[in-house]
Amino acid sequence: MSNETQQNIRAVEVSIEEAQGAAETLAALLRLRDNADFKTVIEDGYFRDEAARVVGLRSEPNILMQDAVALQMVENQITSIGGLRQYFIKIQQIGNLAAQSLAEDQATHAELLTEDGE
C-alpha cells in the first residue's frame, strides 16, 4: 500500500469519525426535543416565556433607563437565550451535513481499500 493511499484512507477515516460524532450529537438533541421535560423547561420556559419576559423588561423605560447595570443584565439574558438557540441550530445543521457526507465518505473508503487490494 502506498504512503499516499494510506494517507487518503486515514483522512477519510477521520472524516467518517467526525461525521459519526456529529450525527450522534444531533441524535442526542433530537431525543432531548422529544422529552416532555425538555419541552417544558427549555422550549416553553426558556425560549418562549423567559424570552418574552426579558424582552418585555427591555422595553420598560422607567425601570431600565435609570439603571445601566440592570439594562446590561437584561441584554445579557437576551443574548444568552439567542446563543443557546443558535447552538441547537448549529448542532442540527452540522448533523444534517454529516449525515450527507457520511455515506459518501464510507463509499470513498471502500473504494480506496478496493483499489489498494488490486
C-alpha positions in Angstrom: 0.0 0.0 0.0 1.5 3.3 -1.0 2.0 6.1 1.5 -0.4 8.3 -0.4 -3.1 5.7 -0.3 -2.6 5.2 3.4 -2.9 9.0 4.0 -6.0 9.1 1.9 -7.6 6.2 3.8 -6.7 7.8 7.1 -8.1 11.1 6.0 -11.4 9.5 5.0 -11.5 7.5 8.3 -11.1 10.8 10.3 -13.9 12.4 8.3 -16.1 9.4 9.0 -15.4 9.5 12.7 -16.2 13.3 12.8 -19.4 12.7 10.8 -20.4 9.9 13.2 -19.8 12.2 16.2 -21.9 15.0 14.7 -24.7 12.5 13.8 -24.6 11.2 17.4 -24.8 14.7 18.8 -27.8 15.5 16.5 -29.5 12.3 17.6 -29.0 13.4 21.3 -30.5 16.8 20.6 -33.5 15.2 18.8 -34.0 12.9 21.8 -34.0 15.9 24.1 -36.5 17.7 21.9 -38.8 14.7 22.2 -38.5 14.8 26.0 -41.6 16.4 27.7 -39.4 17.9 30.5 -37.1 19.5 28.0 -40.0 21.0 26.2 -41.4 22.4 29.4 -38.2 23.8 30.8 -36.2 24.8 27.7 -38.5 25.2 24.7 -41.5 26.7 26.5 -40.0 28.0 29.7 -36.7 29.5 28.4 -37.1 30.1 24.7 -40.7 31.3 24.9 -41.6 32.5 28.4 -38.3 33.8 29.6 -37.5 35.4 26.3 -40.8 37.3 26.4 -40.2 38.3 29.9 -36.7 39.8 29.4 -37.7 41.4 26.1 -40.6 43.0 27.9 -38.3 44.3 30.6 -36.1 45.7 27.9 -39.0 47.8 26.7 -39.7 49.3 30.2 -38.0 52.7 30.1 -38.9 53.7 33.6 -37.1 50.7 35.1 -34.0 50.2 32.9 -33.2 53.6 31.6 -32.3 54.6 35.1 -30.1 51.6 35.9 -27.3 50.8 33.5 -26.4 47.6 35.4 -30.0 46.2 35.2 -30.1 47.1 31.5 -26.9 45.2 30.9 -28.2 42.2 32.8 -31.3 42.1 30.6 -29.2 42.5 27.4 -27.0 39.6 28.6 -30.0 37.4 29.2 -31.4 38.1 25.8 -28.0 37.3 24.2 -27.8 34.1 26.3 -31.2 32.9 25.1 -30.3 33.6 21.5 -26.9 31.9 21.9 -28.4 28.7 23.2 -31.0 28.6 20.4 -28.2 29.2 17.9 -26.1 26.4 19.4 -29.0 24.0 18.9 -29.5 25.2 15.3 -25.7 24.7 14.7 -25.9 21.1 16.0 -28.8 20.4 13.7 -27.1 21.9 10.6 -23.8 20.1 11.3 -25.5 16.8 12.0 -27.5 17.1 8.8 -24.4 17.8 6.7 -22.6 15.0 8.5 -25.3 12.5 7.6 -25.0 13.5 3.9 -21.2 13.3 3.9 -21.0 10.0 5.9 -22.4 7.8 3.1 -20.0 9.5 0.6 -17.0 9.1 2.9 -17.9 5.4 3.5 -18.1 4.8 -0.2 -14.8 6.5 -0.8 -13.2 4.5 2.0 -14.4 1.2 0.5 -13.2 2.3 -3.0 -9.7 3.2 -1.6 -9.5 -0.2 0.1 -10.6 -2.0 -3.1 -8.1 -0.1 -5.2 -5.4 -0.9 -2.8 -6.3 -4.6 -2.9 -6.0 -4.8 -6.7 
